[in-house]
Amino acid sequence: MKKIILSCLLLATVLSGCKKLLDVDSVRTVGEENMWNSLEDSRGALMGVYALTRAALIDNNAHWIYGDVRSGDFASPIRQDLNAVIRNSLNASFPVVEELSNWTRWYRAINSANLFIERIPEVKEKDLRYTESNMKLDIAQARFLRAFAYFYMVRIWGDVPFIITSHDGSFEKMPRESKDKVMAWVEKELLAAAADLPFIYSDNDPQQQGNYYNEDRVRWEGALARKTSAYAILAHVAAWQGNYADVSKYSKFVIDNYGKSAMSWVPTDELTRGNGFFDAKRFNHLLGFNSDYGHGDGSTTGHIEELTLAEPVVTKKVPDIYMVKDSILNIFNEADDQRFSLDTLGNPRNAAYFSNYNGRYPIFSKIKAIQGGQTDPNFRYFTSPVVFTRLEDIALLRAEALAVLGETGVAIEVLNIIRQLRGLKAYDQNINGDLVDAIFKERQRELMGEGHRWYDIVRYNKIKGNNTAFTTLIRSGGIYWPVSRKVLQQNNLLTQNPYWE
């Protein structure tokens, strides 16, 4: 199995390394010319698209720095580059900040998807084992991943170059395209992909009969995009655009059909256990990019644990980021919260989200997948996946939409699913305050460390409009990242985001 994973990563390199869009010229390799011949080639190429998407998410711990560090919920005791992100000084001269401004890694993933879509018919022509239905399903996944990449980039940079054909060698320079046009295409593309995706693989789904690539149901558990994955991302796309009627529609589809994808609500113990939800791959990963220790996959970098864990969880003196006690108490301010709460003497009832609470640095240890669930602090080899979305996320997104649309009763019902799942009493306006505020508070607690917080803050301020400084930031484009200086130098048709000029 380890050899298969390494082969997929090699194919990913072939698909992308020779195609550094918006970066540098490249030379076609012999391997790419000879790879579109067999069923095995198609599987390897598709897994390469997944691998490149995951690489784009985790490079320099991007997913968590974009989503969790920038929000300001965490503090950094030792890293000035992370403090620059916390202060929203995104044009500061730090290598990590500059790398996070560079969208090249996303265009590698996009180009590998473009290339797959264009060339996969060659496999069908040459290998009779590769059926029409297999090709249709594979193309749907490539289209999903490409659309997901554009959605992710628009949230970070706003307008981006729009490329849906593959390129090799000298790349034709292109300007940035309107974010609204790109997002309209993303929605259309996700709907088209959803139509061809199954709810589950290798389990007699009407849209995917038999064993997918001769592997059983467990092999593909939580590893591939499903129909519910597409609708979950559609809900996020609509929420980012403020189209809450569509958020309600798309999220309802996920909530109504999650059982068909073998998903369920995640208990707190499973969510926070080292060998629980954030270990390996699971059906409950509505969209996840896994790092499975059982398949020989894991690393010391590219996981949130690299940023958050320190003694006593692992042998590291000081965490890169931590949450100060006042912030913890402000966020977890309800008794009996299974994620974190204090007893009457001011001591933690549990260490589900935080270890070492009474030490100098409370350690955010909600996610702690170490060597497939080990607890030995001497190991710093992490195996957690990037879980972009899960059922609880979509439920809270649905509650947000219903609250904005004025469907208060149903919004409260959905919110209470999560509150009761975490040991909290049902929402009470007299105790918990404004409904929209309570929903975003619950998102902050439930999804902490999963890369959502910055985008939630943006949406919240768009809804409420009562924070003058943040409203100005939104209107001036300061919510986006600057475009890398390196990228701008290589393409004179590109312009910087005005806020960062």
Secondary structure, DSSP 8 states (H G I E B T S, - for coil): -HHHHHHHHHHHHHHHHT--TTT------HHHHT-TTSHHHHHHHHHHHHHHHHHHHHGGGHHHIIIIITTTSSB-SS-HHHHHHHTT-TTSS-HHHHHHT--HHHHHHHHHHHHHHHHHHHHHHH-TTS-HHHHHHHHHHHHHHHHHHHHHHHHHHSSB----S---SS------B-HHHHHHHHHHHHHHHHHH--SSSSS-BTTB-S-GGG--TTTTTTTS--HHHHHHHHHHHHHHTT-HHHHHHHHHHHHHHGGGGT-----HHHHHSTTSTTSS--TT-TEEE---GGGT--BSSSSHHHHH--TTTSS-SS-SSB--HHHHHHHS-STT-SSS-B-TTS-BS--SSEESTTSSS-EE-S---BTTT---TT---B---EEEE-HHHHHHHHHHHHHHTT-HHHHHHHHHHHHHHTT-----HHHH--HHHHHHHHHHHHTTTTT-HHHHHHHHHHHH---HHHHHHHHTTTTS----HHHHHH-TT----GGG-
